[in-house]
Amino acid sequence: MRRDLKIFLLLTLLAAPALAWEVSSDAPEAAFRDFHRRFSASAYHYPRHGAAPLGLVGFEIYADVAVDQDFGDEPFTETALDEDPVGDVLAFARVGARKGLPWGIDLGLSYGRAVDGDIELISGEVQYAILKGGLVQPALSVRLTGTQTLDAGTYDLDQYGVELLLSKGFTVLTPYIGAGVIRSEGRLDSALGGTFEDSHNRGILYGGLRINLLVPKITIEVEKAEVVQGAVRVGFGL
């Protein structure tokens, strides 16, 4: 029953045209720091795909959503946000594309936003396959990411990540795991005067399973940074 409620709530969030919360310029510095650390971890541009390169003719176009289901329960929401998140959920949605290049390199670009919030992000990624994988051999890649706030208002985020990603492809299923380090730099233009800043490094872990249907390709991922959250991606491509 609870799972059905969460799914219904998520669909409602995706359909909602209006913004429900904004980052408050009146936030105390301590509340801003707590918000920034939780939000930046939940909104990080995780891979949600395996380590094998797409190849020269390969591409993927996708949409995904990650859910931090207890975000609104944190004390900082009382003073760092102008409104409470709907259902206490932070749902962060993305649309994007990836393209394969020669030499085992993939490039990607995406746009994301907090579904019922005022924060929009643009992210880029570069992935290089150390091992391309095969019938028996797994694929191993190094992945670099960069994220920046789009049309930043009160809150501004710059984020960078480096990861190692390991996967093994089978006929229909591709399980994968990965780990890395991300750096998140946040700024708040405070109505109390001046600018609040917070920068920190954090380790991340994740694991997922891609279901390689002809159309679409579905990925389910579990992610751990500040808290554990879940994500689902639906995409298509070669």
C-alpha positions, -999 to 999 in steps of 0.1 A, spaced: 0 0 0 28 24 9 46 16 -23 15 23 -43 11 56 -25 46 66 -34 41 58 -70 9 77 -71 26 107 -54 55 106 -79 31 106 -109 13 135 -93 46 154 -89 55 148 -125 22 162 -137 22 192 -114 27 224 -135 33 248 -105 64 251 -83 58 241 -47 90 252 -30 119 276 -35 152 281 -17 147 309 8 170 339 8 162 343 45 176 309 53 201 309 83 236 298 73 234 265 92 201 256 75 215 265 41 245 242 47 223 213 57 200 218 27 230 221 3 246 188 15 214 168 13 201 183 -20 235 181 -39 238 145 -29 203 136 -41 205 156 -74 240 143 -84 242 131 -120 245 93 -115 252 71 -146 221 48 -146 239 28 -173 266 2 -176 304 6 -183 305 -8 -218 310 19 -245 282 28 -269 305 25 -299 307 48 -329 271 44 -341 257 40 -306 235 65 -288 209 68 -260 181 92 -254 165 90 -219 143 103 -191 148 94 -155 137 103 -120 154 98 -86 135 99 -54 147 109 -19 116 100 0 124 115 34 138 148 22 110 169 36 113 154 71 147 172 77 147 202 101 163 225 75 131 225 54 114 247 80 138 276 73 158 269 41 127 264 19 97 288 13 73 258 11 74 222 21 80 196 -6 49 177 -16 46 146 4 81 152 19 96 138 -13 124 152 -33 119 139 -69 146 150 -93 139 144 -130 162 145 -160 161 142 -197 193 137 -217 213 120 -244 245 101 -247 266 95 -279 294 70 -286 327 81 -301 358 62 -312 384 49 -288 358 38 -262 346 73 -253 310 83 -246 298 119 -242 265 129 -225 245 160 -218 213 163 -197 188 188 -182 173 182 -148 150 199 -123 135 194 -89 100 183 -99 81 206 -75 109 230 -68 127 260 -84 162 244 -91 173 235 -127 206 219 -135 226 212 -167 250 183 -165 277 168 -188 296 135 -187 326 119 -203 331 82 -200 362 62 -211 362 24 -213 394 9 -198 379 -26 -206 352 -27 -233 338 -60 -221 330 -91 -240 315 -126 -238 334 -134 -206 352 -101 -197 333 -74 -178 335 -38 -189 353 -12 -167 351 26 -173 362 58 -157 335 85 -157 338 123 -152 308 145 -146 301 182 -142 269 200 -131 259 236 -129 228 255 -119 208 268 -149 194 303 -145 205 304 -109 184 325 -86 190 325 -48 208 292 -48 237 282 -70 254 248 -73 286 236 -91 294 199 -88 321 176 -102 325 139 -99 349 111 -108 339 74 -107 349 39 -116 321 18 -132 320 -20 -136 294 -40 -155 287 -73 -172 263 -76 -200 242 -106 -206 215 -112 -233 188 -91 -217 202 -80 -183 232 -58 -175 240 -55 -138 265 -29 -128 282 -13 -97 302 19 -92 319 41 -67 334 76 -68 339 110 -52 319 141 -58 327 178 -49 297 201 -44 301 239 -41 270 258 -31 262 295 -27 232 313 -13 226 350 -19 213 358 15 188 385 24 206 387 57 235 402 39 264 387 19 267 353 4 268 319 22 291 293 8 296 256 15 320 232 -3 325 196 5 337 162 -9 317 130 -5 321 94 -15 293 77 -34 282 41 -41 256 28 -65 244 -3 -82 218 -10 -108 203 -34 -133 195 -25 -169 168 -44 -188 179 -44 -224 146 -46 -243 144 -36 -279 123 -6 -270 126 7 -243 157 1 -222 148 3 -185 173 9 -157 167 6 -119 194 20 -97 201 23 -59 223 51 -49 241 60 -16 256 94 -8 241 113 20 212 88 22 200 59 1 177 67 -28 162 50 -58 161 59 -95 144 47 -126 155 55 -162 136 48 -194 155 52 -227 160 40 -262 189 39 -286 216 16 -301 
